[in-house]
Structures are given as structure tokens and as C-alpha cells.
Amino acid sequence: MHLPMTIVSVSMPDAMIRTMRELQKSQGFTGTSELVRAALRLLVADAREKESTKGPVEVKTHIHNRAGKGTCVEVFLVEGDGAKAATMAKAFQREDDIKAVKMVVL
């Protein structure tokens, strides 16, 4: 069953387009739209998981480590309200200089 779809125009840096094309080939997506829909489904599932926990947010541990030339890794172990912790993760995701943000709910 095919649902009606709306065409959306999105602006992305060239490096992100190259990465997207590489992923499309290596992961077997038939087209860019299929890859973007899969990525959005993962983002939605991740957001729902982050917002599922309750309680005050407390940073239990913060670790900073240099991972290579010009690259660092920050690890925050937080406990509490998933929506508030997700707000912190979203703030990091909006930063252009941050390559990746992954919040894992335990």
C-alpha cells in the first residue's frame, strides 16, 4: 500500500549530501527519499524514548576525552526526566561543530 507523499525541499551542506549518497549505496536504500524517511523514523523513535523517563535531571558523571586530532568525545551520565535530558541533547544536536549526539536511555 502506497501512502500519498508530499515533496519537501531541504538544504544541506555538500559534505552531508556526499555522506547521504554513500549511506544510500552501502545500506541498500533505493533512493534518497527512502534514506531520509528511515532516518526520520529513527529520530522520532529516539525522541520518544528520551521523553519516556520522569523525575528531576541530575548529571551523575561527565567525561571528556580527546579522540584524535581536533576531535573530542563528551560522555554525560544523567538520571531523571527524559524530556529535560532530551532538551540538553537537542541543544548539542543544533551545534554545527558537534559531529554526533547519541542519547541512550537505560
C-alpha positions in Angstrom: 0.0 0.0 0.0 1.4 3.4 -1.0 0.5 6.4 1.0 0.3 9.8 -0.7 3.6 11.7 -0.2 4.4 15.4 -0.2 7.7 16.6 -1.8 9.9 18.5 0.6 12.9 20.6 -0.4 15.8 20.5 2.0 19.1 22.4 2.0 22.2 20.5 3.2 25.9 21.1 3.1 27.8 19.2 0.3 29.6 17.0 2.8 26.2 15.8 4.2 25.0 15.1 0.7 28.1 13.0 0.0 27.6 11.1 3.2 24.0 10.5 2.4 24.8 9.1 -1.0 27.5 6.8 0.5 24.9 5.6 3.0 22.3 5.1 0.3 24.7 2.8 -1.6 26.2 1.0 1.4 22.9 0.4 3.2 20.9 -0.6 0.1 18.4 2.3 0.1 16.7 2.6 -3.3 16.7 6.4 -3.2 17.4 9.5 -1.2 13.8 9.8 -0.1 13.8 6.2 1.3 17.0 7.0 3.3 15.6 10.3 4.7 12.3 8.6 5.7 14.3 5.8 7.5 16.5 8.4 9.3 13.4 10.4 10.3 11.8 7.3 11.7 14.9 6.6 13.8 14.9 10.2 15.0 11.2 10.0 16.0 11.7 6.7 17.9 14.8 8.2 19.6 12.9 11.3 20.7 10.0 9.2 22.1 12.4 7.0 24.1 14.2 10.1 25.5 11.0 11.6 26.7 9.8 8.4 28.4 11.6 8.7 31.7 10.4 11.0 34.6 12.0 12.8 37.6 14.5 15.6 38.1 17.6 15.6 35.9 20.9 15.1 37.7 24.3 14.8 35.9 25.9 11.8 37.6 29.1 11.7 35.5 30.8 13.9 32.8 33.8 12.5 31.0 35.9 14.5 28.4 38.4 12.7 26.2 40.4 13.7 23.2 39.6 11.1 20.5 42.1 12.4 17.8 43.3 15.5 16.1 40.7 18.1 16.7 38.1 15.6 17.9 36.8 15.1 21.4 34.3 12.8 23.0 32.0 14.0 25.8 30.0 11.5 27.8 27.3 12.6 30.2 25.6 10.1 32.5 22.3 11.7 33.6 19.4 10.5 35.6 15.9 11.8 35.7 13.2 13.5 33.5 13.7 12.2 29.9 12.2 15.4 28.4 14.6 17.6 30.2 17.6 15.3 29.4 16.4 15.3 25.7 16.4 19.1 25.8 20.1 19.0 26.7 20.8 16.5 23.9 18.8 18.6 21.4 20.9 21.7 22.3 24.0 19.7 21.5 22.5 18.5 18.2 21.9 22.0 17.0 25.6 22.9 17.2 27.3 22.8 13.8 30.7 21.9 15.3 29.3 18.8 17.0 29.5 15.8 14.7 27.1 13.5 16.5 25.0 13.3 19.6 23.7 10.0 20.9 21.5 9.7 23.9 20.9 6.2 25.3 18.1 5.5 27.7 19.0 2.7 30.2 
